Amino acid sequence: MITNAARPLSVELVVLDDDAARAYAHTLLAAGVEFAVVAGRPSFVRPFQSSPAVAAFVADIDDPDQLAGVIGRVEQQLAPVGSVIRYRADVPAMPALHFAA
C-alpha cells in the first residue's frame, strides 16, 4: 500500500524497562506519535503492539548486536532513530508533540 503521509525526520526509541520511560511511551501512544519501543520483557511491549504508529520489539538493550538490530529495523519501518529514551533523566520535561490544528 502506498501512502502519502509524511514520514517523520526521526523517531524516538523508548526502552520500556524504566517506569518513567514506560509512562512517557504511554503518553506518546495516546498522542498518536510515531515512535518505537523495546524491552527485555514481552509483557512491557504488548500494550504497544497493536498501534500502527509504534514499532515494538523484544530485545536485550544491553547487547550491542541486539540494539543495533532493533535500531536498523526501526529505521526500515519508521524513520531514523533520533534519540533513545532509557531512564527517567532521558524523559523530556514536556514532550515535543505536534498536534494538527
N, C-alpha and C positions, 0 to 999 in steps of 0.2 A: 504494500500500500504506500503510495506517495502522499506526503502531507506537505502543506505549505506553511506549517507552523515554524516560527523562527527557533533555531537552536540556541541555547544559552552559550555565551562565550566560555563559561566554565561552570562547574558544579562543585558542591561540597561533598566530601566523603565523610560520613559521620560514623565513628566507631561506637557501637552501642553498649560497650562493656562498662561505661561510666554512667551513673544515674543522671547527671546533669546533661551529658551529651545525648542520652536517650530522650530526655524531656525536650531538648532542643529539636531533635529529629521529629518528635510528635508535633511540635509547633510548625515545622516546615511542611509536614504531611497535611496538616489541617489547612495550611495556606495554599496548597496545591503547587508548591515549588518543586522543580525537578532537582533531585539530588540522589545520592547513593548512600547505602548503609552497609556495614559489615560488622559481624560479631562472631565470636567463637562458639556461641550458644544458639542453636536454631530457634529456640523459643523467643529470643530477643528480636530475630529477623522476621518472624511470621507476621506480625501486625502490618508490616510494610510491603509484603509480597504481592498483595492484590492491587496495589496502586500502579497505574501505568506510568506515573511520573517518577517512580522510585526504582532504582536498580538495587536489588538486595542480594547479599552474598554471605555465606558462612565460610569463614577462614580464620586462620591464626594470624592476627595482625603483627605479631612479633616475629614471624617467619618472613624474611625479606623476599623469598621467592613467591610465597602466597600473596603478600602485599602487592608485589609487582604485577602478579596475575590479576588481582582484583582491580587495580588501577587501569590496566590495559583493557579489561572488559568494560569498565565504566566509560572509558574514553570511546570505545566502539559503540556502546549503546546510547550514551547521552552527550557528553562533551568532555573536554579536558578537565582533570581534577585541579581546581584552583586552590583548595585548602583541605586539610584533614582536621576534623574536629574530634579530638580524642578524650580530653579531660575538661573538667569544669573551667579551667583557665583559658581554654580554647574557645569556649562558647561566647559568641558576641553578646554584649550587654543588650543590644536591641537588634534583632535580626534585620538585615538589609533586604526586606521583602518588598517587591514591587507589585502593586495591585493595579489592575486596569480600572480606569475611572468610568 
